[in-house]
């Protein structure tokens, strides 16, 4: 429970209240305990890793072994590697813990809590915007008030919108409640300048329409979705005129240009791999295996900041998950990283067909998997503590699969 709740309030505790920043490492302590519990449960064979999770589990283990083998050849400091393992594999520990220890009843309980927290956080965001003049990267509600906190806010609101739309389409919530949550999310995204949220919203809407049954509700939610995005975009442009073309073809072309994200000498989210391949990972072995997990990492602790970070921080490679992964683990790392989401999406699709009662949870996992692929390319928010939240949603379908298997024993 701490692994899910702490990312939601950690920013508020450390940036608004006088709690030390080290409080977030409580999650790490919990993860160590969970690793022990996973080992105990598997050794006692109290529960099986079913067909869906077994493939993902083996993939993660192979990925971990591969990073260790590569690191032996690229050795710099065992601390760098340990920090790299922590930053990249902690979410997998949380994911399999959710699958192992949670039930579908727990999912429903947390989703209800998320709704309550969403309304409280939205109210706080509005207060922060109009009273304290916090906006853009500094507007996060309970997720914090320092630059980048809106990335965590984005992940949480994506989860809220996924749940709202799918619950409505599956006749678990009425239109008014769905519209109120989606509208509020679009408003908060506008105030926090989360222009990518509008793209995510459109993706969530269309995928939800594709994977749910035909009904009149699809027409209603489609109409609302288009109107909501148009109104939200209009408000965003009126508040921040420099975003006037953020949904245009010209903006997409700008993203794919050779220029950097924030300067000509920096990486672009869609050109980071070819630029790194040309300037840093210049040989085939480097392109496939990278420079070694942790060897390009950074931290708040000086002794964990790598020489590579000091030499290449001007590239802003740490702004994107793809550049981090490619530099440290090469193409194989990218394959394992994005492959996890692809496999989970496919598994979620088929598990949904097995369970009419809990198919909505599987649909959530499927859409969350697609959004994770988008986020993996767009920024580095999946490397932050907020990543635990969406990995919880990713686990929904395998929790359902566990229930099906246990019921058939």
Secondary structure, DSSP 8 states (H G I E B T S, - for coil): -HHHHHHHHHHHHHHTS---GGGGGHHHHHHHHHHHHHHHHHHTTSS---HHHHHHHHHHHHHHHHHHHHHHHT-S-HHHHHHHHHHHHHHHHHHHHHHHH--HHHHHHHHHHHHHHHHHHHHHHHHHHHTS---GGG--GGG-SSTTHHHHHHHHHHHHHHHHHHHHHTTSS-HHHHHHHHHHHHHHHHHTT-HHHHHHHHHHHHHHHHHS---HHHHHHHHHHHHHHHHHHHHHHHH-GGGTTTTSHHHHHHHTSSS-SSSTTS--TTTHHHHHHHHT--SHHHHHH-S-TTTT---SSGGG--HHHHHHGGGTGGG-HHHHHHHHHHHHHHHHHHHHHHHHHHHHHHHHHH-SSSHHHHHHHHHHHHHHHHHHHH-SGGGSTTHHHHHHHHTHHHHHHHHHHHHH-
